[in-house]
Amino acid sequence: MREHLRRLGRRPRASGRPGLLTPRPSLTYRLISYLLVFPVFRLLFRGRILGKENVPMEGALVVVANHGSHLDPPLLGHALGRPVAFMAKAELFKVPLLGRIIRACGAYPVSRGASDREAIRTATDRLAEGWATGVFIDGSRQVDGRVNAPLPGAALLAARAGVPLLPVAILNTYRALGTGQGWPRLVPVQIRIGTPIPPPASRRRADLDGTTATVQAQINALLDQGLLRGAEHRAALPPTSAGPDPSAPTPEP
């Protein structure tokens, strides 16, 4: 037990060596991202990404987002420009082609009925390997696409691994393919990336709840900025410009 705790204690220092541990995008990931997700997001849904300069490209990271649609995981991984590991049902990995694809894209299996503690351990292991690990803070899709009842799991992951949280707002996917919809609506979809938030000071519930509330507030504030339209929309192109993005969220003091 003591040795196990010592290993956990070394994880933040290991993930702090980003040049050695940050996973690089696999060929399968790049093919899916640019040949499938890119045209769906950019052409069909007229997608735009704001605040991409806020994404740490090296080192472990807990990516926290709102959740309104099954479209969210692949769009989020594409938007950040680095693979994002998500939990997926273990049964999916048994499907011959699908299993290889989602594993190559960073998904990891969670058994049906697995406890929250087991899921947290698995996600913590991913962080120890330097992954950006994605968490939908409400735990399930929300009919209005907002953060309504956030869970402390993302904050707990960040506290265990000693890594920052990155709030991300996914706009309009709840209208594109939300709960109860059988066919997508081709509405504009945009992604606003916020500024990193330090991990909680401890694993005490008060610290976890405080960080969770901060993440919730930032995501909902990004959602409240709404979609870029007209001249603002054109000014945001290209989203990967080296210069500052005037439409990006202003870092909080």
N, C-alpha and C positions, 0 to 999 in steps of 0.2 A: 504493500500500500504506500509506504513512504517513497519507494523508488518510483511508483506511478505518479505521485504528486510531484516529485522532482522533475520527471519528464514533462508534466504539464507546465511546470514553472519555466522550463527552457523554451517552450513553444514561442512565446513572443520574441525572444532573442533570435530564434532560428528564422521566423518569418521576417525579421528585420534585415535579413541578408537577401534582398529582393533579386539581385542579379543572379543568385544561384538557385533560388527556389520558385520564382514566379513561372508558372507553366506557360509555354509558348503555344499559340494556336496551332492545332494539328491541321493537316491538309484537308481532312474531312470537315473540320469546323470552318475553314476558310471557304471551301466549296459551297457548303450549305448557307453560310452567311451572305456570300456575295452573288451566288447564282439563284438562290431561292428567297431568302429573307429580304435582301436588298430590293429586288424588283417589286415584291409584294408591299413592303413598307413605303418605298420612295415613289413608286408609280401608282399602284392601286389606291393606297391610302394617303398619297401626297405627303409623306412623312417628313418631318424636320426634327433635328436634334439641337437643343440649346444647352450651353454650359458644358460642352464636352471637355473644355480645358480644365474643368474641376476634377476630372477622373485621374487618380493616381494610377499610372501604368505599371508600376512595380510594387510588389509586396502584397501581403494578404489584406483583404478588405471585405467588410460586410455590406453588401449592397441591399438597401431597404427600399421597397417600393409599395405603392398602392396596387390594388389588384381588381380589375374589372372584367377580364377576359382571358380565355385560353391563348390569345395572341401574345400576352405579356412576356412570357419567358423568352421566346426567340427574339422578340423585338428588343428586349432589354439587353440580351447578350450582344446583339448587333450594334446597338447604340453606343455601348461603352467602348467598343473597339478592342476588348480583351475578353477571353472566355469567362463566363459566369456559371459556376456550378450550382445546380438546383437539385433538390430531392425529387425523385420520381418513383412510382410504384415498382416494386421488384419484378412484377409480372411483365412489365414492358421490356425488360432486358432479355426475356426469353424469346421474344419475337426476333427471328433471325436477322433481318436487315435493320429494323428499327432499333433493336438493342445495340448494335454496333454504332449506329449513327448517334444516338443520344449519349452513349458513353464517350464517344470521341468529342462530343460537344461539352463534356464536363459534368453531365448528370450522374448522380450516384443513387443506388437503389436503397429504398426503405421498405421493409417488409410490411404487409398489411397487418394492422393491429400493433405495430411497434410502439413502444412507449416514447413519450416526449424525451426522456433521458437518453434513450438509444439514438434518436434522431439528432439530439444536440451533440452527442459524442461523435457521430459520423461527420456532422458539419464541422466540428472543431478539428477533426483530423484533416479535412480539406483545407482549412485555414492554415494548419501547420505546414501544409505542402505549398503554401503561397498563393492559393486560389482566391479569386474574388467569389464570395459565396452569396448567392441571392436568397433573400427572405421577403415574402409578402407579409407585411406587418399585421394585417388583419387575419391572416391564416387561410382565408377563403375569399372568393370573388364577392364584391360588393355591388349591389344593383345601381348605385350612383357613382361608382368608381372612386370614391373618396376613402380616406382613412377614418373609420368610424369607431371601431373597438379594437385598438392596437394591443397586441400581445407582447410580453417582455422577452420573447425568445431571441430576437435580433440583438437586443442589448446584452443579454446573457452570453451570447456567442462572442460579442466584442469584448466583454469583460474577461471571459475565460482565456481568449487568445491575445488580449492586449492590443487589438487593432482598431482602426477607426471605422465609423459607419458612414456610408454615403447615401443620403436621401435622394430618391429619384421619383419624379412625378410622371406618370403615363397618362396622357390626356386623350380621352375620347374612345378608348378601346371598349369601354362598357357600352357605348352606342354602336360600335362597329360589329362586335360579336359578344354580347353580354349574356347573362344568365337567361335561359329560356329561348334564345335565338337559334334557329336552325340554319340560317343563311346570313352571311356577312353583309353589312351595309357599307358602301364605299364612302365613308365620311373621312375628313382629315384627321390624322393621328399625329400627335407630336409628343416629344419626350423632353422634359426639362430636368437637368441634372443640377442638384444643389451643391452645397459646400460640405466637405467632410466634417464630421462631429467626433470629438474624442471619445474613447470608450468610457464606460462608467468607472467611477473611482473604485468601486468594489462590487461584489455580487450581492450585496444587501438589497432587499426589495425596494427600499426607498431610492437607492441610487439607480437601480434598473428602471423604476417607474419614471424617475426624473429624465433620464436619457430617452426613454420611449416617448414621453410627452414632447420633448424637444424635436425628435424625428417627426412625429405626427404633425406638429405645428409647421415645420419647414415644408413637408410634402404638401399639406393642404394649402399653404401659402403659395407654393409654386402652381398648384392646380388653379387657384384663384386668379392667377395672372392670365389664364385663358389661352386660346389659340392665337398665334400671330396671324395677322391678315394684311392684305394689301401691301403698302410700301414697307411696313414692318417685316412682312414675310419675305419680301425680296431682299431686304437689307440683311437678313439672317443667312444668306447664301454666300459662300459655301459654309456648312457648319464646322468644317475642320480647318478654317482659315487660321493662319499663324497669328494674325492680329487680334486684338481684343474684340469680343462680341458685345456690342452695346446692348443687346437684348438679353444677355445672360443675367441670371440672378445676382444681385449685389451681395457680396459676402457679409454675413452678419458680424457686428462688432464683437 
